[in-house]
């Protein structure tokens, strides 16, 4: 395991019920639904897939975001 430090950021956290395979659908919805409709854009930092204990039957996707800049 490797420890990484990231600068302070705002994170959008998405839950994926079921096995880690469910994260694939979360990634797809992130790009096709959430990002275009939200007030945020993706920050230039790595996203984190958080694999929780099996008995929780869910995992998380942590995505760094920035408030969208309004042109004008």
N, C-alpha and C positions, 0 to 999 in steps of 0.2 A: 504494500500500500504506500502511496505517496501523499504527503501533505502539501497543499497548495494554499497560498495566501492571495486573496483578491482585494482590490480596493472596495471601499464602501459602495454599495449599489442598492437599487430597488429591485426586488425579485418578484416575479409573478410565479405562483406555485400552483401547479395543476395536479390533481389526484387521478390515478389510473387504477380502477378496481380490478382485481384479479392478478394474474401472473405478470411478470415483467414484459411479456409479449404485448400487453395492453398499452404500453407506452408508445408503440408505433402509431396507434390511432390518435393518441394525444398530440404527438408531433404533427401529424397531418392536420388535425383541427386547429392547432396553433397557427400554422402558416396559412391555411385556407379560410379560417373563420375569425379567430381571435385577433390576430395582428391587423388585418384590414379594418375591423370594426372597432378596435379599442383606441383609447387616447394615448397609447404607448407604441414605441418602436423598439426593436431589439437593440440592446447595448452590445458593444464590441468586447464581450467577455464570454468565456465558455459557459454553456448551460450544464446543469448537473442532473443526472438521473440518480435518484435516491431510492435504493432497493431496501425496503423495510422488511422486518422479520416475516417469514412465511405465514405465521398465524394471523397477521394483520390483513392479509389478502388484498393488499394494495401497495402501490409504489407512488413516487412523486417525481415530477419534472419541475425543476427550478430553473427559470429563465430570467436573465438579467434584462431589465428594461429601462428606457428613458421616456420621459414625457415628450410627446410629439411637439415639434416646433411648428407654430402656425405661421405660414408665409404671409408677408404683408407688413 
